[in-house]
Amino acid sequence: MKPTVLIYCQHSMGMGHLVRSLAVAGALAKRFSVVFLNGGPVPHGVRVPHGVAVVHLPPVAQSPQGELVSLEEGRAVEDALDERRRRILNIFYDQRPGVVCIELFPFGRKKFAGELLPLLEAAHGTTPRPVIVCSLRDILMANRKDQQKHDDRAAELANRYFDAILVHADPRFARLEETFRPRVPLEIPVHYSGFVVAGSSKAPSHSPASASGGGILVSAGGGRYGMPLFRQVVEAFPALWEAFHLPVRIVTGPFLAEEEYRELAERANAYPALAVQRFTADLHREMQGARVSISQCGYNTTLDILRSGVSALVVPFAAGRESEQRMRARRLEALGLVRVLEEHELSPQMLAAAVEQTLQFTPAPMALNLHGEEKTVEIIDDMVGNLSRRSSASRSNGKAVSDGWLAPVKQALDASREEVLFFFRDDDVGWENPRLLALLDLFRRYRLPIDLAVIPQALTGELAGELIRRKEAAPEEIGLHQHGFTHKNHEPTGRKCEFGASRSFIRQLNDIFLGRHLLEKFLHPHLDPIFTPPWNRCTVDTGRVLVELGFKMLSRDVSARPLRVRRLKELPIQVDWFKKRKQQRLSREQIGEMLGERIRAGAPVGIMLHHAWMDAAELSALETLLQLLAEHPQARCLPMRRLLRKPRGSNPITARTERPEEERRV
């Protein structure tokens, strides 16, 4: 049985993304079962390749103002997006694909993150996990107002969710790093497939100009933004006819507004040698029969120009902050493949002069790779094989786990009839930042959540910015909450405590309020209503303060006596990674035995970390635990905020009341 490839494509402004993605789908269908999720309208005449099953989602497009709009009359876009999200997940779980291929996201389509992030989370939650790839064109938009933030976020998402990036271009023509410059480096491979050419050129053309040939062919891709070019061509037609006696045919594209199409058709009626038609299924063949092509410079139009060898004048679309077509046009011009007329220079006189020059222009020989479909199939096929081999190796590693310090953990998970919940809490955030980031990178590698207890007075703007970038890239994988105020001991005698018996209700209220204010200044709106006291100690007054300030959860060690304050849940830590008994740290084997005991006890298993103490050896040991939890079907790791509500099918949050055996550390 062939593995299934699930392809997601959303075309919002034109049809280039759709045409390219269908070409990729058609090539993959020769080796895989292909399900194609289409998020936009399909123009009449666009053919679906043999072997590709298309699922049409409720169509959504982007308005000229950049807002999403539903294309179904009378339907709110919010309703359409909700249904799309549900259908995408249902199809994913029904198909269980071996490959998920998402076109453009996270390098674009930010407005569709609400349906794509759940798909990516679902893909990472299945066993075996599918190969996940991003499909990109040659040149990205690189002129946004928030370009640096956009690039950083895209890199974070790509590193977190994807296995590889497929750039459908010849690297001699364009490389990803030329239009994508994140401060966060990409950690996944980038493969260049060569340009992907749609297979429609094999189909016969029925257009009249193809039969007569020898004229000027005008096009603008899907046509949504082609009217300024078309109007200038109509204005220039008398001069063009007088100078060259060449018929002109305008192919408007299916997305040109109907009233604009009628305007062009009516004006063309005044000139027998000027024709207007809505669509052609094979622009490449039409160009082969033309003396000159005048067009915009989208990805697919460019490939039609290059394959046909026509003398081409390109007018790159450059409205607003659009930069992709202009960059492509100038690169083609530098290679001697096209002539360029800038959109802001467009006038009947300039157009006529440019056509005269183009008629005398012979394009240089073209040596770019136009066989991207075949290479794409080869790359994905290799990735599927590699993932299968890694899965086999992972299964063979099971014996090593069962024989090592994690043996009690694996045995307890194997024996559990119910899903076992885990959470990780890392304390003292604000100290030893390099080690904190190394810990976060480890959790990111396994796509597991970690909650960070942040010391308000230790948090810097630089660290806050880094945490927010990571949080926005993967909202479910990082939790942020308050860890005291200064992490300072206020007790004159006895065990260390910032919020102990020597401090009044009012003093505790002031400190926790000020700490909350500091964190909100840097981290709003990403802060969870959770409080972890330094050294895992506090008083009943602390609990009352927390309720007064709107906190919902208190997290301490399992050995701490519950406060039993109304409206304040307690989520205790079950296992301290650095736990001591009689001043001696527990061995790795003892930690494994303790984890096994806590799993059998049934409550959510909380594991406390201190990144400041975690060197390479500690991270390596932790990685073996994370790998086991990421792969075991009975283990489920959740952020602490998800445990504010009792998860379905789990045991309630409880706290033991035994006295502590030794001084707690945070």
C-alpha positions in Angstrom: 0.0 0.0 0.0 1.4 3.4 -1.0 2.1 5.9 1.8 -0.2 8.9 1.8 1.0 12.5 1.2 -1.3 15.2 2.6 -0.6 18.5 0.8 -2.0 21.8 2.0 -2.2 24.8 -0.4 -3.9 28.1 0.2 -3.9 30.6 -2.7 -5.2 34.0 -1.5 -4.3 36.5 -4.2 -3.4 34.7 -7.4 -3.2 31.1 -8.7 0.6 30.6 -8.8 0.7 28.7 -5.5 -2.1 26.4 -6.7 -0.6 25.6 -10.1 2.8 24.9 -8.6 1.4 22.8 -5.8 -0.8 20.7 -8.2 2.3 20.1 -10.3 4.1 18.8 -7.2 1.1 16.7 -6.3 0.9 15.2 -9.8 4.6 14.1 -9.6 4.1 12.6 -6.1 1.0 10.7 -7.2 3.3 8.4 -9.3 4.8 7.0 -6.1 2.4 8.0 -3.3 -1.3 8.3 -2.6 -1.9 12.1 -2.6 -4.7 14.0 -0.8 -4.7 17.7 -1.7 -6.3 20.2 0.7 -7.3 23.2 -1.4 -8.1 26.4 0.4 -9.1 28.8 -2.4 -11.2 28.9 -5.5 -10.2 26.7 -8.5 -10.4 28.5 -11.8 -12.2 26.9 -14.7 -9.8 25.1 -16.8 -7.2 24.2 -14.1 -6.8 20.5 -14.3 -6.2 18.2 -11.4 -3.4 15.7 -12.1 -4.3 12.0 -12.4 -4.1 10.2 -9.0 -4.6 13.3 -6.9 -7.7 13.4 -4.6 -8.7 17.1 -4.0 -10.6 18.1 -0.9 -12.0 21.6 -1.3 -12.1 23.5 2.0 -14.5 26.4 2.4 -12.8 28.9 0.1 -11.1 31.9 1.7 -9.1 34.7 0.0 -7.3 37.9 1.0 -8.8 41.3 0.3 -6.8 44.2 -1.1 -6.6 45.5 2.5 -5.0 42.3 3.6 -8.0 40.9 5.5 -9.4 37.4 5.1 -12.8 37.1 3.4 -15.1 34.1 2.8 -15.8 33.5 -0.9 -19.1 31.8 0.0 -21.9 34.3 -0.2 -23.5 35.1 3.1 -20.9 33.2 5.1 -18.8 34.8 7.8 -15.1 34.3 7.5 -14.9 33.2 11.1 -17.4 30.4 10.4 -15.5 29.3 7.3 -12.2 29.2 9.2 -13.8 27.2 12.1 -15.1 24.6 9.6 -11.8 24.5 7.8 -9.9 23.8 11.0 -12.2 20.9 11.9 -12.1 19.4 8.4 -8.3 19.5 8.2 -7.9 17.7 11.4 -10.6 15.1 10.5 -8.9 14.4 7.2 -5.5 14.1 8.9 -6.8 11.6 11.4 -8.7 9.7 8.7 -5.8 9.5 6.3 -2.9 9.1 8.8 -0.5 10.4 6.1 3.2 9.4 6.0 4.0 12.9 4.7 2.5 16.3 5.4 3.5 19.0 2.9 2.5 22.6 3.7 2.9 25.2 1.0 4.5 28.5 2.2 3.8 28.4 5.9 5.5 29.4 8.2 7.3 31.7 5.7 3.9 33.2 4.8 0.2 32.5 5.4 0.5 33.8 9.0 -3.3 34.5 8.9 -3.9 30.8 8.5 -1.9 29.7 11.6 -5.1 29.0 13.4 -5.7 25.9 11.2 -2.1 25.0 10.5 -0.7 24.9 14.0 -3.3 22.4 15.1 -2.5 20.3 12.1 1.2 20.4 13.0 0.5 19.6 16.6 -1.6 16.6 15.5 1.1 15.4 13.2 3.6 15.5 16.1 1.2 13.7 18.4 0.9 10.6 16.2 3.0 7.5 16.2 4.6 6.9 13.9 5.1 10.6 13.1 4.8 11.7 9.5 7.5 13.5 7.6 6.7 17.2 7.7 8.0 19.5 4.9 7.5 23.1 3.8 7.2 23.8 0.1 8.5 27.2 -1.1 8.8 29.1 -4.3 12.2 30.6 -5.4 11.9 34.1 -3.8 10.0 35.2 -0.6 8.4 38.5 0.1 11.1 40.4 2.0 9.8 43.9 2.5 7.3 43.7 5.4 7.1 46.4 8.0 8.0 43.7 10.7 10.3 41.7 8.5 12.8 40.8 11.2 10.2 39.6 13.6 8.4 37.7 10.8 11.7 35.9 9.8 12.5 35.1 13.4 9.1 33.6 14.0 9.2 31.6 10.8 12.6 30.1 11.8 11.3 29.2 15.2 8.2 27.5 13.7 10.2 25.8 11.0 12.7 24.4 13.6 10.0 23.3 15.9 7.6 21.6 13.5 9.2 20.8 10.2 11.8 18.2 9.1 12.9 20.0 5.9 12.3 22.9 3.6 11.9 22.3 -0.2 12.8 25.3 -2.2 11.4 24.9 -5.8 14.2 26.8 -7.5 17.7 26.4 -9.0 20.1 27.6 -6.3 22.2 29.3 -9.0 19.2 31.6 -9.5 17.9 32.2 -6.0 18.8 30.9 -2.5 16.5 31.0 0.5 18.9 33.1 2.6 18.8 35.9 0.1 15.2 36.8 1.1 15.1 35.1 4.5 17.4 36.4 7.3 16.3 35.3 10.7 18.4 35.9 13.8 17.4 32.4 14.9 19.3 30.1 12.6 17.5 27.3 10.7 18.3 23.9 12.2 16.6 21.8 9.5 17.9 21.0 6.0 17.0 23.1 3.0 16.7 21.2 -0.3 16.6 22.8 -3.7 14.5 20.8 -6.2 14.9 23.0 -9.3 11.9 24.8 -10.7 8.6 23.0 -10.8 6.9 23.2 -14.2 3.2 22.5 -14.5 2.4 19.7 -16.9 -0.3 21.5 -18.8 1.9 22.2 -21.8 1.0 18.7 -23.2 -2.6 19.7 -23.7 -3.7 21.1 -27.1 -4.6 24.8 -27.2 -7.9 26.0 -28.7 -7.2 29.7 -28.6 -7.5 31.6 -31.9 -4.2 33.5 -31.5 -2.4 30.2 -31.2 -3.6 29.3 -34.6 -2.7 32.6 -36.2 0.4 33.1 -34.2 3.0 35.8 -34.5 1.4 38.6 -32.4 1.8 40.2 -29.0 0.5 38.1 -26.1 -0.3 39.9 -22.8 -0.9 38.2 -19.5 -0.8 38.7 -15.7 -1.1 35.3 -14.1 -4.4 34.8 -12.3 -5.2 38.4 -13.3 -6.4 39.7 -9.9 -3.9 42.6 -10.1 -3.5 42.8 -13.8 -5.8 45.6 -14.8 -3.3 48.5 -14.7 -1.1 46.6 -17.2 -4.1 45.7 -19.4 -5.4 49.3 -19.5 -2.0 50.6 -20.6 -1.8 47.9 -23.3 -5.3 49.0 -24.6 -4.2 52.7 -24.5 -1.0 51.8 -26.4 -2.7 49.6 -29.0 -3.1 52.2 -31.7 0.5 53.1 -31.5 1.6 49.5 -31.4 -0.5 48.6 -34.5 0.7 51.6 -36.4 4.4 50.8 -35.7 4.4 47.0 -35.9 1.1 45.7 -37.4 1.0 42.9 -34.9 -2.2 41.6 -33.4 -2.5 41.9 -29.6 -4.3 39.3 -27.4 -4.9 39.9 -23.7 -5.4 36.8 -21.6 -6.8 38.4 -18.4 -6.7 35.4 -16.1 -9.7 33.9 -14.2 -9.5 36.2 -11.2 -9.8 39.6 -13.0 -13.0 41.2 -11.7 -16.0 40.7 -14.0 -16.7 44.4 -14.4 -13.0 45.0 -15.4 -13.2 42.1 -17.9 -16.3 43.6 -19.5 -14.6 47.0 -19.7 -11.6 45.5 -21.6 -13.8 43.5 -23.9 -15.9 46.5 -24.8 -12.8 48.7 -25.5 -11.2 45.9 -27.6 -14.3 45.7 -29.8 -13.2 49.0 -31.4 -10.0 47.3 -32.8 -10.3 44.2 -34.9 -6.7 43.2 -34.1 -7.1 43.5 -30.3 -8.6 40.4 -28.6 -9.5 39.7 -25.0 -10.0 36.3 -23.5 -10.5 35.1 -20.0 -8.2 32.1 -19.6 -5.9 29.7 -21.4 -4.9 26.3 -19.9 -1.5 26.4 -21.6 0.2 29.8 -21.6 3.5 28.2 -22.5 2.2 27.0 -25.8 0.6 30.4 -26.5 3.9 32.1 -25.9 5.6 29.8 -28.3 3.4 31.2 -31.1 3.9 34.8 -30.1 6.5 37.4 -31.3 6.5 39.2 -28.0 5.2 38.4 -24.5 4.2 41.2 -22.2 3.4 40.0 -18.7 4.0 40.3 -15.0 6.7 38.2 -13.5 5.2 35.5 -11.2 6.8 32.1 -10.7 4.7 30.2 -13.2 4.6 32.9 -15.9 8.4 33.1 -15.6 8.7 29.4 -16.3 6.4 29.7 -19.3 8.6 32.4 -20.7 11.8 30.4 -20.1 10.5 27.2 -21.7 9.0 29.0 -24.7 12.1 31.1 -25.6 9.8 34.0 -26.5 11.1 37.6 -26.5 9.6 38.8 -23.2 8.9 42.2 -21.7 8.0 41.8 -18.0 6.3 44.4 -15.9 6.7 43.1 -12.3 3.8 43.6 -9.9 5.1 46.0 -7.2 2.0 47.4 -5.4 2.4 48.1 -1.7 5.3 46.3 -0.3 5.4 43.5 -2.9 9.1 42.8 -3.9 9.1 39.2 -5.1 8.4 39.8 -8.8 10.7 42.7 -9.1 13.6 40.7 -7.6 12.8 37.8 -10.0 12.6 40.1 -13.0 15.9 41.8 -12.3 17.7 38.5 -11.9 16.2 37.3 -15.2 17.3 40.5 -16.9 20.9 40.1 -15.5 21.0 36.6 -17.1 19.9 38.1 -20.5 16.5 36.2 -20.4 14.0 39.1 -20.4 13.5 42.8 -20.7 12.1 44.7 -17.8 9.8 47.7 -17.6 9.0 48.9 -14.0 5.3 49.3 -13.1 5.8 52.9 -12.0 7.2 53.6 -15.5 4.2 52.2 -17.3 2.6 54.5 -19.9 1.4 54.0 -23.5 4.5 55.7 -24.8 7.0 53.8 -22.6 5.2 50.6 -23.4 5.4 51.1 -27.1 9.2 52.0 -26.8 9.8 48.9 -24.7 8.0 46.6 -27.2 10.1 48.0 -30.0 13.3 47.1 -28.0 11.9 43.7 -27.1 11.2 42.8 -30.8 14.9 43.3 -31.4 15.9 41.3 -28.3 16.9 37.6 -28.4 17.0 35.9 -25.0 20.2 34.2 -24.0 20.5 30.4 -23.8 18.9 29.2 -20.6 20.7 26.7 -18.3 18.4 26.6 -15.2 17.1 23.4 -13.8 13.4 23.0 -14.7 13.0 19.5 -13.5 11.9 20.2 -9.9 9.0 17.7 -9.8 11.2 14.7 -10.2 13.7 15.9 -7.6 10.9 16.7 -5.2 9.7 13.1 -5.3 13.2 11.9 -4.8 13.8 14.1 -1.7 10.5 13.2 -0.1 10.9 9.5 -0.9 14.4 9.5 0.8 13.0 11.3 3.9 10.2 8.7 4.3 12.8 6.0 4.1 15.1 7.7 6.6 12.2 8.2 9.0 11.3 4.6 8.8 14.9 3.6 9.5 15.0 6.0 12.5 11.7 4.5 13.8 13.2 1.0 13.6 16.3 2.2 15.4 14.2 3.8 18.1 12.3 0.5 18.6 15.6 -1.3 18.9 16.6 1.2 21.6 13.7 0.1 23.7 15.8 -2.7 25.3 18.5 -0.2 26.2 15.9 1.9 28.0 14.4 -1.1 29.7 17.8 -2.1 31.0 19.0 1.3 32.2 18.0 3.8 34.9 14.7 4.4 33.2 13.6 0.8 33.3 11.1 1.5 36.2 9.6 4.3 34.3 9.1 2.3 31.1 7.7 -0.7 33.1 5.2 1.6 35.0 4.1 3.2 31.7 3.8 -0.2 30.0 1.6 -1.4 32.9 -0.6 1.7 33.0 -4.1 1.2 31.7 -4.7 5.0 31.5 -2.7 7.8 30.0 -0.1 9.2 32.5 0.2 12.9 32.7 3.5 14.7 33.1 4.6 18.3 33.5 8.1 19.9 33.8 8.7 23.0 35.9 12.1 24.8 35.6 12.8 27.3 38.4 15.1 30.3 38.8 14.5 31.8 35.3 16.5 35.0 35.1 19.7 33.3 36.3 22.2 31.5 34.1 20.5 32.3 30.8 22.8 30.3 28.5 21.9 27.1 30.4 18.3 28.1 30.3 18.4 28.4 26.5 20.2 25.1 26.2 17.4 23.4 28.2 14.7 25.1 26.1 16.4 23.8 22.9 16.3 20.3 24.3 12.6 20.5 25.0 12.0 22.0 21.6 13.8 19.1 19.9 11.2 16.7 21.4 8.2 19.2 21.1 7.5 18.8 24.8 6.1 21.5 27.0 8.0 23.1 29.9 6.8 25.7 32.4 9.3 28.4 33.5 9.1 29.9 37.0 10.4 33.5 36.4 12.0 35.6 39.1 10.6 39.1 38.5 13.6 41.1 39.6 16.0 38.9 37.6 14.2 39.2 34.3 15.9 41.4 31.7 14.3 42.8 28.5 16.7 40.7 26.4 15.7 37.5 28.0 12.0 38.5 27.9 12.2 39.1 24.2 13.8 35.7 23.7 11.1 33.9 25.8 8.3 35.7 23.9 9.8 34.7 20.5 9.9 31.1 21.6 6.4 31.3 23.2 4.8 32.8 20.1 6.5 30.2 17.9 5.0 27.3 20.0 2.3 28.6 22.4 1.7 25.1 23.8 5.3 24.3 24.6 6.3 27.1 26.9 4.5 28.3 30.0 5.6 31.4 31.9 4.6 32.1 35.6 5.8 34.0 38.6 8.6 32.8 40.9 8.5 35.0 44.0 9.7 38.5 43.8 13.4 38.8 44.4 14.2 35.2 45.4 15.6 36.5 48.7 15.4 34.8 52.1 13.5 36.8 54.8 13.5 34.3 57.6 15.9 35.2 60.5 16.2 31.5 61.5 15.4 28.1 60.1 14.9 27.2 56.5 15.1 29.7 53.7 11.8 31.3 52.7 10.8 34.5 50.8 7.2 34.3 52.0 7.4 32.8 55.4 5.9 33.3 58.9 8.0 36.4 59.6 6.3 38.3 56.8 2.8 39.8 57.2 -0.1 39.5 54.7 0.4 43.1 53.6 4.2 42.7 52.9 3.6 39.5 51.0 0.8 41.2 49.1 3.1 44.2 48.1 5.9 41.9 46.9 3.8 39.6 44.9 1.9 42.4 43.4 5.1 44.3 42.4 6.5 41.0 41.0 3.4 40.5 39.0 3.6 44.0 37.7 7.2 43.6 36.5 6.4 40.4 34.7 3.4 41.8 33.0 5.5 44.7 31.8 7.7 42.3 29.9 5.6 39.2 29.3 2.0 40.3 28.9 -0.2 38.6 27.6 1.8 35.4 27.9 1.8 35.1 31.7 -0.1 32.2 33.4 -2.0 32.7 36.7 0.4 30.4 38.5 2.8 31.0 41.4 5.8 29.0 42.5 7.4 30.3 45.8 11.2 30.2 46.1 12.4 27.1 48.0 8.8 25.7 47.5 7.8 27.3 50.8 5.1 29.7 51.8 2.3 30.3 54.3 -1.5 30.3 54.3 -1.3 34.1 54.1 0.6 33.6 50.8 -2.3 31.6 49.5 -4.8 34.3 50.5 -2.7 36.9 48.7 -2.6 34.8 45.6 -6.4 34.5 45.5 -6.7 38.3 46.2 -4.4 39.0 43.2 -6.2 36.6 40.8 -3.8 33.7 40.8 -5.4 30.3 40.1 -2.7 27.8 41.0 0.1 27.3 43.5 2.9 24.9 42.8 5.3 23.5 45.5 6.9 20.2 46.3 4.7 17.2 47.1 6.1 17.2 50.6 4.6 20.6 51.5 1.4 20.5 53.5 -1.5 21.7 51.4 -2.7 25.2 52.2 -6.4 24.4 51.4 -7.2 28.0 50.4 -10.5 28.3 48.6 -10.3 29.1 44.8 -6.6 28.2 44.7 -5.6 24.9 43.1 -2.4 23.2 44.1 -0.2 21.3 41.7 2.7 19.7 43.5 6.0 18.6 42.1 6.4 14.9 42.5 10.1 14.4 41.6 13.0 16.8 42.1 15.7 16.1 39.5 18.3 17.1 42.0 16.7 15.6 45.1 18.9 14.8 48.2 18.5 12.5 51.1 20.8 13.0 54.1 22.7 15.6 52.2 23.5 13.1 49.4 22.0 13.6 45.9 19.9 10.6 44.8 21.5 8.4 42.1 20.0 8.3 38.6 18.7 4.8 39.4 16.9 6.2 42.5 15.3 9.0 40.5 14.1 6.3 38.0 12.6 4.3 40.8 10.9 7.4 42.2 9.4 8.3 38.8 8.1 4.7 38.5 6.4 5.0 41.9 4.8 8.3 41.1 3.5 7.0 37.8 1.8 4.1 39.6 0.3 6.5 42.2 -1.8 8.1 39.4 -1.5 11.8 40.0 0.1 14.1 37.4 3.8 13.5 37.6 5.5 16.9 38.0 9.3 17.0 37.6 11.3 20.0 38.9 14.4 21.1 37.1 17.0 23.8 37.8 18.6 24.8 34.6 21.5 26.6 36.4 22.8 23.2 37.6 22.3 21.3 34.3 25.6 20.7 32.5 26.0 18.6 29.4 25.9 15.3 31.4 22.6 16.4 33.1 21.1 17.4 29.7 22.1 14.1 28.2 20.4 12.1 31.0 17.3 14.3 30.8 17.2 13.7 27.0 16.8 10.0 27.5 13.7 10.6 29.7 12.3 13.1 27.2 12.7 10.7 24.3 10.9 8.0 26.3 8.0 10.3 27.2 7.8 11.6 23.6 7.5 8.1 22.1 5.6 6.1 24.7 1.8 5.9 23.9 0.8 6.1 27.5 2.8 9.2 28.3 1.4 12.7 27.8 3.2 15.9 28.7 1.1 19.0 29.4 1.8 22.6 30.3 0.7 23.4 33.9 -2.1 25.7 32.8 -3.8 22.8 31.1 -3.9 21.1 34.5 -5.9 23.9 36.0 -8.8 21.9 34.7 -8.9 18.2 35.3 -8.1 16.5 32.0 -10.6 14.0 30.8 -9.8 10.5 32.0 -7.2 11.6 34.5 -6.9 11.5 38.2 -7.6 14.8 40.1 -4.8 17.0 41.2 -3.8 15.9 44.7 -1.1 16.7 47.3 0.5 14.5 49.9 1.0 15.7 53.4 4.2 14.0 54.6 6.8 16.4 56.2 9.8 17.3 54.1 12.9 15.2 54.7 15.5 17.9 53.9 15.8 21.5 53.0 14.1 22.3 49.7 16.1 24.3 47.1 14.9 26.4 44.3 
